[in-house]
């Protein structure tokens, strides 16, 4: 277990989780999004992330929509939570922090998406969340509050699907988040693996640490897929995103959202990630 119980900067996150867990339907929580990224990169490894956030995103395993709606009603009965706009998943916590609770599991349709009630006209892609839950990192927050945190390889998968689903609505934010993972994965406790799984890369004349890190992230994302019920389906879906986005003659829409130093640098790391995802021995 990742013990962060002495990290006082996580007090507010622990407080939010404790309040949410007072509702019986919200026990199976998974921390995702920017709060998970900051916890794993900044709090655990001291890696600075330029785009700070006051958002807290959770996925919650839910049997059906009535269960989720009971959960929502229970949260709104607490003094700490208020609705944020018309979205059923968005809340304000103590009028200072945005909290999003996204259901997955029994509410997902056959294609992995969810369609929000009552009209089911708002559809959200949720591919990869079951796998993210299965491979989550258990963490302990201040006050001895436990929480499951999405792993960085699973986060990369979720970011790819999210970018494909809502790129224009979020102005490329998911692509920028993916770039942070590609650039920093090696420094997040992975450097020794270069001398184990990547030892064959060291003698290559164009060896690059950042490229090797992105390749390892892809390898680990593949392991996440392989632990799921439908690895081939998810891998094909990711290939459908990555193949055109790593075509140097293509539009490079995803790489453009990276805010990388150059398009070539972004393309280089995204290609290395794709090769790792495909279990290629060279990035």
NORGI-V717369 format. One record per run of one state. SS is the DSSP state (H for helix, E for strand, - for the rest). FROM is the first residue (numbers start at 1). TO is the last residue. If there is no record, write none. Layout:
BEGIN
((SS | FROM | TO) (SS | FROM | TO))
END
This chain:
BEGIN
((- | 1 | 1) (E | 2 | 3) (- | 4 | 7) (H | 8 | 20) (- | 21 | 23) (H | 24 | 26) (- | 27 | 28) (E | 29 | 32) (H | 33 | 45) (- | 46 | 54) (E | 55 | 62) (- | 63 | 64) (H | 65 | 76) (- | 77 | 80) (E | 81 | 83) (- | 84 | 89) (E | 90 | 93) (- | 94 | 96) (E | 97 | 105) (- | 106 | 113) (E | 114 | 116) (- | 117 | 121) (E | 122 | 124) (- | 125 | 128) (H | 129 | 134) (- | 135 | 136) (E | 137 | 141) (- | 142 | 144) (E | 145 | 149) (- | 150 | 151) (H | 152 | 170) (- | 171 | 172) (H | 173 | 187) (- | 188 | 190) (H | 191 | 195) (- | 196 | 198) (H | 199 | 201) (- | 202 | 208) (H | 209 | 226) (- | 227 | 230) (H | 231 | 245) (- | 246 | 252) (H | 253 | 256) (- | 257 | 262) (H | 263 | 277) (- | 278 | 283))
END
